[in-house]
Amino acid sequence: MKKAAQWSEEEVGLWLAEEGMQEYAGPLRNMDGRTLLQLSQDDFQKPPLSRIASDGGKHLLEKIKTLNIEHHIEVHKNGFVNGHVAVSHNGDASASSKSKRNGLVNGYNKELVRIPIPEPTGPQFPPEWGKTGVAFLYAICCFVITTIVISIVHERVPPKEATPPLPDKFFDFFDRVEWAFSVCEINGMILVILWIIQWSLMKHKSIVGRRFLFIVGTLYLYRCITMYITTLPVPGMHFKCSPKLYGDWESQMRRVMKMIAGGGLTITGSHNMCGDYLYSGHTVMLTLTYLFMREYSPRRFWWYHWGCGALCVVGVFCILLAHDHYTIDVVVAYFITTRLFWWYHSMANQPDLKGESQGNFLSRVWWYRFFQYLEQNVQNVVPRSYQIPFSWRSLQWGLCLWVCLNSRLFSGRGFQCLCAVNVWRGFVPLCCPVCLASKIRTPQVQNI
């Protein structure tokens, strides 16, 4: 393998792609191997590298440090170790005299020191879709529990005629705008749709997906506790709460199912219960989707970050403008969401925080075991790598399978498949899974 210092610009780009750091390929496209080895922390404080690296270039610098060690070993392979010259052990006088002429003093023998560099035993970012499925079930359970608790809390909300809304400083300065809450929910749906599209294009979507599912599930689980232990009166006299059911569990379960089917949104007509104020679930979704979209998108997409941030800020402001939540509901939701996001990612990105120790106080949180289960095999900071979620080959096979299943040419001689990949010019005949399953080696290919 060619030494790193002798790499060309193209070889540097190939190395970045192999290490999963394609986002650096653009800024470093004119950099050869020797210049790459000279990169330092100061280079990541200035554009364009400062706009790309979210970790200050730590991940790339660690890789470059490994390359420098390998380069140092290669340089000293000819017998030079720590500035001295190695001497042969066979007693060869000429070798000894030659070594002395090269600077050996006092007759000391120097040997080549080999520094073993451990190779990774497995992939740095294993998909582990099973763990993502567990995180999905966890999030679903938390959403269902939250909906049930909302139905229970609704029965405890005092009538607005008996207990008027609490004073709120924001309400003193801004009158209620009736359509503002609809704007909030529309902004939230836009952010969620954009995040799903972005997530589907990610290379390591399984890791990022289970992180999102765990955090959102935990936030809604915390919300169950806060709104159950403290029931606030309605924030405004405009609220029209559903009638109380007074222990009719069958009707309550029907109402819970209706709310789940409508996604808990007011614009779908599924959410007409009161009491779920402390803290705001809409603020949680707006803030969390923005944090994930910003964290896992390239730094050079500043326009994307600003657009999503504007949708988030406008959505949160419209929650208050509609007088559908107290200001404290929004503040607490923002605080808990951002802190949980930052804590989790700090723990996930620092190997020392993934193990229990006397100095690791973060290991004392109740969900630490679950965190270890989800993150134990992730070896480094997840790169912002993207890929097309499907290949052209899979599209060809899908078309072939669809045509075969719709041809309905079954006979006593077996299954005859219309592998109609020649419907459009340029297609190459392929054998689809149905042909293989029917044990026909050369399926009958016909023009349609």
C-alpha positions as CSV (number, residue, x, y, z in Angstrom):
1,M,0.0,0.0,0.0
2,K,1.4,3.4,-0.9
3,K,2.4,5.6,2.0
4,A,0.0,8.3,3.1
5,A,2.5,11.1,2.4
6,Q,2.7,10.0,-1.2
7,W,-1.0,10.0,-1.9
8,S,-2.4,12.0,-4.7
9,E,-5.4,14.2,-4.5
10,E,-7.6,11.4,-5.9
11,E,-6.3,8.9,-3.4
12,V,-7.1,11.3,-0.5
13,G,-10.7,11.5,-1.8
14,L,-10.9,7.7,-2.0
15,W,-9.5,7.4,1.6
16,L,-12.2,9.9,2.9
17,A,-14.9,7.8,1.2
18,E,-13.6,4.6,2.7
19,E,-13.6,6.1,6.2
20,G,-17.2,7.4,5.7
21,M,-16.3,11.1,5.7
22,Q,-17.4,12.1,2.3
23,E,-18.5,15.5,3.6
24,Y,-14.8,16.5,3.6
25,A,-14.3,15.5,0.0
26,G,-15.2,19.0,-1.4
27,P,-13.1,21.2,0.9
28,L,-10.1,18.8,0.7
29,R,-10.3,18.0,-3.1
30,N,-7.1,19.9,-3.8
31,M,-5.1,18.4,-1.0
32,D,-2.5,15.6,-1.4
33,G,-1.3,13.2,1.2
34,R,1.5,15.3,2.7
35,T,-0.8,18.3,3.1
36,L,-3.4,16.1,4.7
37,L,-1.0,14.9,7.4
38,Q,-0.2,18.5,8.3
39,L,-3.9,19.4,9.2
40,S,-4.3,20.7,12.7
41,Q,-7.1,21.8,15.1
42,D,-6.6,25.4,13.9
43,D,-7.6,24.5,10.4
44,F,-11.0,23.4,11.6
45,Q,-11.6,26.8,13.2
46,K,-11.6,28.5,9.8
47,P,-13.9,28.1,6.8
48,P,-14.6,25.9,4.9
49,L,-13.8,23.2,7.4
50,S,-15.5,25.0,10.3
51,R,-18.8,24.8,8.4
52,I,-18.6,21.1,8.0
53,A,-17.3,19.6,11.2
54,S,-19.7,19.5,14.1
55,D,-17.1,18.0,16.4
56,G,-14.4,20.5,15.6
57,G,-12.8,18.0,13.2
58,K,-12.0,15.5,16.1
59,H,-13.1,12.5,14.1
60,L,-10.9,13.3,11.1
61,L,-7.9,14.4,13.2
62,E,-8.0,11.1,15.0
63,K,-7.8,9.3,11.6
64,I,-4.9,11.6,10.5
65,K,-3.1,10.9,13.8
66,T,-3.2,7.2,13.0
67,L,-1.9,7.9,9.5
68,N,1.0,9.9,11.0
69,I,1.9,7.0,13.3
70,E,2.0,4.6,10.4
71,H,4.0,7.1,8.4
72,H,6.5,7.4,11.3
73,I,6.9,3.7,11.5
74,E,7.5,3.5,7.7
75,V,10.2,6.2,7.9
76,H,12.1,4.3,10.6
77,K,11.8,0.8,9.1
78,N,15.4,0.9,7.9
79,G,16.8,0.7,11.4
80,F,16.4,4.2,12.7
81,V,14.5,4.3,16.0
82,N,14.2,7.4,18.2
83,G,17.0,9.1,16.3
84,H,19.5,6.2,16.8
85,V,20.8,3.5,14.4
86,A,20.1,-0.2,14.9
87,V,23.0,-2.6,15.3
88,S,23.1,-6.1,14.0
89,H,23.3,-8.9,16.6
90,N,25.4,-11.3,14.5
91,G,28.7,-9.7,15.6
92,D,29.5,-8.5,12.1
93,A,32.3,-6.0,12.6
94,S,31.7,-4.2,9.4
95,A,28.1,-3.7,10.4
96,S,29.1,-2.6,13.8
97,S,31.7,-0.2,12.4
98,K,29.2,1.1,9.9
99,S,26.7,1.7,12.7
100,K,29.3,3.6,14.7
101,R,30.1,5.8,11.7
102,N,26.4,6.6,11.5
103,G,26.3,7.9,15.1
104,L,26.1,4.9,17.5
105,V,28.0,5.7,20.8
106,N,29.0,3.6,23.9
107,G,28.3,0.4,22.0
108,Y,24.6,0.2,22.9
109,N,22.4,-2.0,20.7
110,K,19.3,-0.5,19.3
111,E,16.5,-2.7,17.9
112,L,13.5,-1.8,15.7
113,V,10.4,-1.1,17.9
114,R,7.2,-2.2,16.3
115,I,4.1,-0.5,17.5
116,P,1.0,-2.7,16.8
117,I,-2.0,-0.8,15.5
118,P,-5.2,-2.7,16.4
119,E,-7.5,-3.4,13.5
120,P,-11.2,-3.0,14.1
121,T,-12.8,-6.3,14.8
122,G,-16.1,-5.4,13.1
123,P,-18.0,-2.6,11.4
124,Q,-17.9,0.8,13.1
125,F,-21.6,1.4,12.5
126,P,-23.5,-1.9,12.5
127,P,-27.1,-1.4,11.4
128,E,-28.7,-3.6,14.0
129,W,-32.3,-3.1,12.8
130,G,-33.5,-5.3,15.7
131,K,-32.5,-2.7,18.2
132,T,-34.3,-0.1,16.1
133,G,-37.4,-2.2,16.2
134,V,-37.1,-2.4,20.0
135,A,-36.8,1.4,20.1
136,F,-39.9,1.7,17.9
137,L,-42.0,-0.5,20.2
138,Y,-40.7,1.6,23.2
139,A,-41.8,4.9,21.5
140,I,-45.2,3.4,20.5
141,C,-45.8,2.3,24.1
142,C,-44.9,5.7,25.4
143,F,-47.3,7.4,23.0
144,V,-50.2,5.1,24.0
145,I,-49.5,5.6,27.7
146,T,-49.5,9.3,27.1
147,T,-52.8,9.2,25.4
148,I,-54.4,7.2,28.2
149,V,-53.0,9.6,30.8
150,I,-54.4,12.5,28.9
151,S,-57.9,10.9,29.0
152,I,-57.5,10.4,32.8
153,V,-56.3,13.9,33.4
154,H,-59.1,15.3,31.4
155,E,-61.5,14.0,34.0
156,R,-59.7,16.0,36.7
157,V,-59.6,19.4,35.0
158,P,-61.7,21.9,36.9
159,P,-64.5,23.8,35.0
160,K,-63.3,27.0,33.6
161,E,-66.2,28.8,35.2
162,A,-65.1,27.7,38.6
163,T,-61.3,28.0,38.1
164,P,-60.4,30.7,35.5
165,P,-57.1,30.6,33.6
166,L,-54.0,31.4,35.5
167,P,-52.3,34.8,34.8
168,D,-49.6,34.6,32.2
169,K,-47.3,37.4,31.2
170,F,-47.3,36.5,27.5
171,F,-51.1,36.6,27.4
172,D,-50.9,40.1,28.9
173,F,-49.0,41.4,25.9
174,F,-50.5,39.4,23.1
175,D,-54.2,38.8,22.4
176,R,-55.3,35.4,21.2
177,V,-55.2,34.7,17.4
178,E,-57.7,32.0,16.6
179,W,-55.8,30.4,13.6
180,A,-52.4,30.5,15.2
181,F,-52.5,26.9,16.5
182,S,-53.3,25.6,13.1
183,V,-50.2,27.2,11.8
184,C,-48.2,25.5,14.6
185,E,-49.5,22.1,13.6
186,I,-48.9,22.7,9.9
187,N,-45.3,23.7,10.6
188,G,-44.9,20.6,12.7
189,M,-46.2,18.3,10.0
190,I,-43.8,20.0,7.5
191,L,-40.8,19.4,9.8
192,V,-41.8,15.8,10.4
193,I,-42.2,15.1,6.7
194,L,-38.8,16.7,5.9
195,W,-37.2,14.8,8.7
196,I,-38.6,11.5,7.4
197,I,-37.3,12.2,3.9
198,Q,-33.9,13.2,5.3
199,W,-33.7,10.1,7.5
200,S,-34.6,7.8,4.6
201,L,-31.6,9.1,2.6
202,M,-29.1,8.5,5.4
203,K,-26.5,5.8,5.2
204,H,-26.7,5.0,8.9
205,K,-30.5,5.4,9.3
206,S,-30.9,2.5,11.7
207,I,-28.7,4.2,14.3
208,V,-30.1,7.6,13.9
209,G,-33.7,6.2,13.8
210,R,-33.4,4.4,17.1
211,R,-31.9,7.5,18.7
212,F,-34.8,9.6,17.6
213,L,-37.4,7.0,18.7
214,F,-35.8,6.6,22.2
215,I,-35.6,10.3,22.8
216,V,-39.1,11.1,21.7
217,G,-40.5,8.2,23.6
218,T,-38.7,9.2,26.8
219,L,-39.9,12.8,26.4
220,Y,-43.5,11.7,26.2
221,L,-43.0,9.4,29.1
222,Y,-41.8,12.4,31.2
223,R,-44.8,14.3,30.0
224,C,-47.1,11.7,31.4
225,I,-45.6,12.3,34.8
226,T,-45.7,16.1,34.8
227,M,-49.3,16.5,33.5
228,Y,-50.6,13.8,35.9
229,I,-49.1,15.1,39.1
230,T,-50.0,18.8,38.4
231,T,-53.3,19.5,36.6
232,L,-53.5,23.1,35.5
233,P,-56.8,24.9,34.5
234,V,-57.4,25.7,30.9
235,P,-55.2,28.6,29.6
236,G,-58.2,30.4,28.0
237,M,-61.9,30.7,28.2
238,H,-62.1,29.8,24.5
239,F,-61.5,26.1,25.2
240,K,-64.4,23.7,24.5
241,C,-63.5,20.5,26.3
242,S,-65.2,17.2,25.7
243,P,-67.8,16.2,28.4
244,K,-66.5,14.1,31.2
245,L,-67.3,10.4,31.3
246,Y,-67.1,9.8,35.0
247,G,-65.7,6.3,35.0
248,D,-67.1,5.0,31.7
249,W,-63.9,3.1,30.7
250,E,-65.4,1.8,27.4
251,S,-66.1,5.4,26.2
252,Q,-62.7,6.5,27.4
253,M,-60.9,3.8,25.5
254,R,-62.9,4.8,22.4
255,R,-61.8,8.3,22.8
256,V,-58.2,7.2,23.3
257,M,-58.3,5.3,20.0
258,K,-59.8,8.2,18.2
259,M,-57.0,10.5,19.4
260,I,-54.3,8.0,18.4
261,A,-55.8,7.6,14.9
262,G,-55.8,11.4,14.5
263,G,-52.2,11.7,15.6
264,G,-53.2,13.9,18.6
265,L,-53.7,16.9,16.3
266,T,-56.4,19.5,16.7
267,I,-56.8,20.1,13.0
268,T,-57.7,16.4,12.5
269,G,-60.5,16.8,15.1
270,S,-59.1,14.0,17.2
271,H,-57.9,16.1,20.2
272,N,-60.6,17.9,22.1
273,M,-59.6,16.9,25.6
274,C,-58.1,19.3,28.2
275,G,-55.5,19.0,30.9
276,D,-52.4,18.1,28.9
277,Y,-50.6,21.4,29.4
278,L,-47.5,20.8,31.5
279,Y,-45.5,20.4,29.3
280,S,-46.2,21.1,25.6
281,G,-46.1,18.1,23.3
282,H,-46.2,20.3,20.2
283,T,-43.0,22.1,21.4
284,V,-41.3,18.8,21.9
285,M,-41.9,17.6,18.3
286,L,-41.0,21.0,16.8
287,T,-37.8,21.3,18.8
288,L,-36.7,17.7,18.5
289,T,-37.2,17.3,14.8
290,Y,-35.2,20.6,14.2
291,L,-32.4,19.4,16.4
292,F,-32.1,16.1,14.5
293,M,-32.4,17.7,11.1
294,R,-29.6,20.1,12.0
295,E,-27.3,17.6,13.7
296,Y,-27.4,15.0,10.8
297,S,-27.3,17.3,7.8
298,P,-24.1,18.8,6.2
299,R,-23.0,22.1,7.8
300,R,-22.8,23.7,4.3
301,F,-26.6,23.4,4.1
302,W,-27.1,26.6,6.2
303,W,-30.1,27.6,4.2
304,Y,-31.8,24.3,5.2
305,H,-31.0,24.8,8.8
306,W,-32.3,28.4,8.8
307,G,-35.5,27.4,7.1
308,C,-36.2,24.5,9.5
309,G,-35.3,26.7,12.4
310,A,-37.7,29.4,11.2
311,L,-40.5,26.8,11.0
312,C,-39.7,25.7,14.5
313,V,-39.6,29.2,16.0
314,V,-42.8,30.3,14.3
315,G,-44.6,27.1,15.4
316,V,-43.6,27.6,19.0
317,F,-44.6,31.3,18.9
318,C,-48.0,30.3,17.4
319,I,-48.6,27.9,20.3
320,L,-48.5,30.9,22.7
321,L,-50.2,33.2,20.3
322,A,-53.2,30.8,20.2
323,H,-53.3,30.8,24.0
324,D,-53.4,27.0,23.9
325,H,-50.5,26.5,26.4
326,Y,-49.1,28.5,29.2
327,T,-45.7,30.0,28.7
328,I,-44.2,27.7,31.4
329,D,-45.4,24.7,29.3
330,V,-43.4,25.8,26.4
331,V,-40.3,26.8,28.4
332,V,-40.2,23.4,30.3
333,A,-40.7,21.5,27.0
334,Y,-37.9,23.3,25.3
335,F,-35.6,22.8,28.3
336,I,-36.2,19.1,28.7
337,T,-36.0,18.4,25.0
338,T,-32.7,20.1,24.4
339,R,-31.1,18.8,27.5
340,L,-32.1,15.2,26.8
341,F,-30.9,15.5,23.2
342,W,-27.5,17.0,24.2
343,W,-27.0,14.5,27.1
344,Y,-27.7,11.5,24.9
345,H,-25.5,12.5,22.0
346,S,-22.6,13.5,24.4
347,M,-22.8,10.0,25.9
348,A,-23.1,8.4,22.5
349,N,-20.1,10.3,21.0
350,Q,-17.7,9.8,24.0
351,P,-16.5,6.2,24.5
352,D,-15.6,6.9,28.1
353,L,-19.3,7.7,28.9
354,K,-20.5,4.4,27.5
355,G,-19.0,2.5,30.5
356,E,-19.9,2.7,34.1
357,S,-17.3,4.3,36.3
358,Q,-17.1,6.2,39.6
359,G,-16.5,9.5,37.8
360,N,-19.3,9.0,35.2
361,F,-22.3,10.5,36.9
362,L,-24.4,10.2,33.7
363,S,-24.4,6.4,34.2
364,R,-26.8,6.9,37.1
365,V,-29.8,7.9,34.9
366,W,-32.6,5.4,34.9
367,W,-32.3,4.7,31.2
368,Y,-28.6,4.1,31.1
369,R,-28.9,0.3,30.6
370,F,-31.2,0.9,27.7
371,F,-28.8,3.4,26.3
372,Q,-25.9,0.9,26.5
373,Y,-28.0,-1.7,24.7
374,L,-28.7,0.7,21.8
375,E,-25.2,2.2,21.5
376,Q,-22.7,-0.4,22.7
377,N,-21.6,-1.4,19.1
378,V,-21.4,2.1,17.7
379,Q,-17.7,2.8,17.6
380,N,-17.5,6.5,16.7
381,V,-19.4,9.6,15.9
382,V,-22.0,8.8,13.2
383,P,-21.0,10.6,10.0
384,R,-23.4,12.6,7.9
385,S,-23.3,10.2,5.0
386,Y,-26.2,9.8,2.6
387,Q,-27.1,7.3,-0.1
388,I,-29.9,6.5,-2.5
389,P,-32.2,4.1,-0.6
390,F,-32.7,1.8,-3.6
391,S,-30.7,0.6,-6.6
392,W,-31.4,0.3,-10.3
393,R,-31.0,-3.4,-10.0
394,S,-33.7,-3.7,-7.4
395,L,-36.1,-1.7,-9.6
396,Q,-35.5,-4.1,-12.5
397,W,-36.2,-7.1,-10.2
398,G,-39.3,-5.4,-8.9
399,L,-40.6,-4.8,-12.4
400,C,-39.9,-8.3,-13.4
401,L,-41.6,-9.7,-10.4
402,W,-44.7,-7.5,-10.9
403,V,-45.1,-8.5,-14.5
404,C,-44.7,-12.2,-13.6
405,L,-47.3,-12.0,-10.9
406,N,-49.7,-10.3,-13.2
407,S,-49.2,-12.5,-16.2
408,R,-51.1,-15.4,-14.6
409,L,-49.7,-17.9,-17.1
410,F,-50.0,-21.1,-15.1
411,S,-50.2,-24.5,-16.8
412,G,-49.7,-28.1,-16.1
413,R,-46.2,-27.9,-17.3
414,G,-45.3,-25.5,-14.6
415,F,-45.1,-21.8,-14.2
416,Q,-44.3,-19.7,-17.3
417,C,-43.0,-16.3,-16.5
418,L,-43.2,-13.3,-18.7
419,C,-39.8,-11.8,-17.8
420,A,-40.8,-8.7,-19.7
421,V,-37.7,-6.7,-19.2
422,N,-37.7,-6.1,-22.9
423,V,-40.8,-4.0,-22.7
424,W,-38.6,-0.9,-22.9
425,R,-35.6,-0.8,-25.2
426,G,-32.3,-1.4,-23.5
427,F,-33.6,-3.8,-20.8
428,V,-31.6,-7.0,-20.3
429,P,-33.5,-10.2,-19.7
430,L,-33.4,-11.2,-16.0
431,C,-34.8,-14.0,-14.0
432,C,-37.0,-12.9,-11.2
433,P,-37.5,-14.5,-7.7
434,V,-40.7,-16.2,-8.9
435,C,-38.9,-17.9,-11.7
436,L,-36.2,-19.1,-9.3
437,A,-38.8,-20.3,-6.8
438,S,-40.5,-22.3,-9.5
439,K,-37.2,-24.0,-10.3
440,I,-37.3,-22.9,-14.0
441,R,-33.7,-22.3,-15.1
442,T,-34.6,-20.7,-18.4
443,P,-38.0,-19.0,-18.1
444,Q,-39.9,-18.3,-21.3
445,V,-39.3,-14.7,-22.3
446,Q,-42.0,-13.2,-24.5
447,N,-42.6,-9.8,-26.0
448,I,-45.7,-7.9,-24.7
